[in-house]
């Protein structure tokens, strides 16, 4: 599942954020960033993914 999340963060950033954190403010922000340009959306999605993975490791 983690590999699928990472790939979706790169190919389709809103889907990657949805799979990582679900529906919320991060998803809305990512949709707006992706509409402004694909690269900001990818950066935000990978950042959300890494932040969530870091939380899982520390718990």
ROSE-4610 file (N, C-alpha, C; in Angstrom, 1 decimal, always signed):
// ROSE-4610
residu = [X/X/X/X/X/X/X/X/X/X/X/X/X/X/X/X/X/X/X/X/X/X/X/X/X/X/X/X/X/X/X/X/X/X/X/X/X/X/X/X/X/X/X/X/X/X/X/X/X/X/X/X/X/X/X/X/X/X/X/X/X/X/X/X/X/X/X/X/X/X/X/X/X/X/X/X/X/X/X/X/X/X/X/X/X/X/X/X/X/X/X/X/X/X/X/X/X/X/X/X/X/X/X/X/X/X/X/X/X/X/X/X/X/X/X/X/X/X/X/X/X/X/X/X/X/X/X/X/X/X/X/X/X/X/X/X/X/X/X/X/X/X/X/X/X/X/X/X/X/X/X/X/X/X/X/X/X/X/X/X/X/X/X/X/X/X/X/X/X/X/X/X/X/X/X/X/X]
num = [1/1/1/2/2/2/3/3/3/4/4/4/5/5/5/6/6/6/7/7/7/8/8/8/9/9/9/10/10/10/11/11/11/12/12/12/13/13/13/14/14/14/15/15/15/16/16/16/17/17/17/18/18/18/19/19/19/20/20/20/21/21/21/22/22/22/23/23/23/24/24/24/25/25/25/26/26/26/27/27/27/28/28/28/29/29/29/30/30/30/31/31/31/32/32/32/33/33/33/34/34/34/35/35/35/36/36/36/37/37/37/38/38/38/39/39/39/40/40/40/41/41/41/42/42/42/43/43/43/44/44/44/45/45/45/46/46/46/47/47/47/48/48/48/49/49/49/50/50/50/51/51/51/52/52/52/53/53/53/54/54/54/55/55/55/56/56/56/57/57/57/58/58/58/59/59/59]
x = [+0.8/+0.0/+0.9/+2.0/+2.8/+3.4/+3.8/+4.3/+3.3/+2.1/+1.0/+0.7/+0.8/+0.6/+1.6/+2.9/+4.0/+3.9/+3.5/+3.4/+2.2/+1.1/+0.0/+0.3/+1.2/+1.6/+2.3/+3.1/+3.8/+3.0/+2.2/+1.4/+0.2/-0.6/-1.8/-1.9/-1.3/-1.1/-2.4/-3.5/-4.7/-5.1/-4.9/-5.2/-4.3/-3.0/-2.0/-2.3/-2.7/-3.1/-4.3/-5.3/-6.5/-6.2/-5.4/-5.0/-4.2/-3.5/-2.7/-3.4/-4.2/-4.9/-6.4/-6.9/-8.4/-8.8/-10.1/-10.7/-10.4/-9.9/-9.6/-9.0/-8.4/-7.8/-6.6/-5.8/-4.7/-5.1/-6.2/-6.6/-7.1/-7.8/-8.2/-7.0/-6.1/-4.9/-4.1/-4.1/-3.3/-4.1/-5.4/-6.1/-5.9/-5.9/-5.6/-4.2/-3.2/-1.8/-1.6/-2.3/-2.2/-2.9/-3.9/-4.5/-3.6/-2.8/-1.8/-0.7/-0.3/+0.8/+1.0/+1.4/+1.6/+2.7/+3.8/+5.0/+4.7/+4.0/+3.7/+2.8/+1.9/+1.0/+1.8/+2.8/+3.6/+4.4/+5.0/+5.8/+5.0/+3.8/+2.9/+2.5/+2.2/+1.7/+2.8/+4.0/+5.2/+5.5/+5.4/+5.6/+4.5/+3.3/+2.2/+2.5/+2.9/+3.2/+4.3/+5.4/+6.5/+6.2/+5.4/+5.0/+4.2/+3.3/+2.4/+3.3/+4.2/+5.1/+5.9/+6.4/+7.2/+6.4/+5.1/+4.2/+4.1/+3.9/+3.7/+5.0/+6.1/+7.4/+7.6/+7.2/+7.4/+6.4/+5.3/+4.3/+4.6]
y = [-1.2/+0.0/+1.3/+1.2/+2.4/+2.8/+1.7/+2.0/+2.6/+2.1/+2.6/+4.1/+4.4/+5.8/+6.7/+6.3/+7.1/+7.3/+6.3/+6.4/+7.3/+7.2/+8.1/+9.5/+9.7/+11.1/+11.8/+11.0/+11.5/+11.7/+10.7/+10.7/+11.5/+11.4/+12.1/+12.6/+13.8/+14.2/+14.2/+14.7/+14.6/+13.2/+12.3/+10.9/+10.4/+10.7/+10.3/+10.9/+12.2/+12.8/+12.2/+11.9/+11.2/+9.8/+9.1/+7.7/+7.8/+8.9/+9.1/+9.6/+10.7/+11.3/+11.3/+11.0/+11.1/+12.5/+12.7/+14.0/+15.0/+16.2/+17.2/+18.4/+19.2/+20.5/+20.2/+19.2/+18.9/+18.5/+17.8/+17.4/+18.6/+19.5/+20.8/+21.6/+21.8/+22.5/+21.9/+20.5/+19.9/+20.0/+20.0/+20.2/+21.6/+22.6/+23.9/+24.1/+23.5/+23.5/+22.8/+21.7/+20.9/+21.7/+22.5/+23.3/+24.4/+24.9/+26.0/+25.5/+24.2/+23.6/+22.2/+21.3/+19.9/+19.8/+20.5/+20.4/+20.8/+21.9/+22.2/+21.2/+20.6/+19.6/+18.3/+18.0/+16.8/+17.0/+18.2/+18.5/+18.4/+19.0/+19.0/+17.5/+16.8/+15.4/+14.5/+14.7/+13.9/+14.3/+15.6/+16.1/+15.6/+15.5/+15.0/+13.5/+12.8/+11.4/+11.1/+11.9/+11.7/+12.0/+13.1/+13.5/+12.4/+11.8/+10.7/+9.5/+9.2/+8.0/+8.2/+9.4/+9.7/+9.6/+9.9/+9.7/+8.3/+7.4/+6.0/+5.3/+5.8/+5.2/+5.6/+6.8/+7.3/+6.7/+6.2/+5.7/+4.3]
z = [+0.0/+0.0/+0.0/+0.7/+0.8/-0.6/-1.3/-2.7/-3.6/-3.5/-4.3/-3.9/-2.6/-2.2/-2.7/-2.7/-3.2/-4.7/-5.4/-6.9/-7.2/-6.5/-6.8/-6.4/-5.4/-5.0/-6.1/-6.9/-8.0/-9.3/-9.6/-10.8/-10.7/-9.6/-9.4/-8.0/-7.7/-6.3/-5.4/-5.9/-5.0/-4.6/-5.5/-5.1/-4.1/-4.2/-3.2/-1.8/-1.8/-0.5/+0.1/-0.8/-0.3/+0.3/-0.4/+0.1/+1.4/+1.6/+2.8/+4.0/+3.8/+5.0/+4.9/+3.7/+3.5/+3.2/+3.4/+3.0/+4.1/+3.8/+4.8/+4.1/+5.0/+4.5/+3.6/+3.9/+3.1/+1.7/+1.5/+0.2/-0.6/+0.1/-0.6/-1.0/-0.1/-0.5/-1.6/-1.6/-2.7/-4.0/-4.0/-5.3/-5.8/-5.0/-5.4/-6.0/-5.3/-5.7/-7.1/-7.2/-8.5/-9.6/-9.3/-10.4/-10.8/-9.8/-10.1/-10.9/-10.7/-11.5/-10.9/-11.7/-11.3/-10.3/-10.5/-9.6/-8.2/-7.9/-6.5/-5.9/-6.6/-6.1/-5.8/-6.6/-6.3/-5.1/-4.9/-3.8/-2.5/-2.5/-1.4/-1.0/-2.0/-1.8/-1.2/-1.7/-1.2/+0.2/+0.5/+1.9/+2.8/+2.4/+3.3/+3.5/+2.5/+2.6/+3.5/+3.4/+4.3/+5.7/+5.9/+7.3/+7.9/+7.2/+7.7/+8.0/+7.1/+7.4/+8.6/+8.8/+10.0/+11.3/+11.2/+12.4/+12.7/+11.7/+11.9/+12.5/+12.1/+12.6/+14.1/+14.5/+15.8/+16.8/+16.3/+17.3/+17.7]
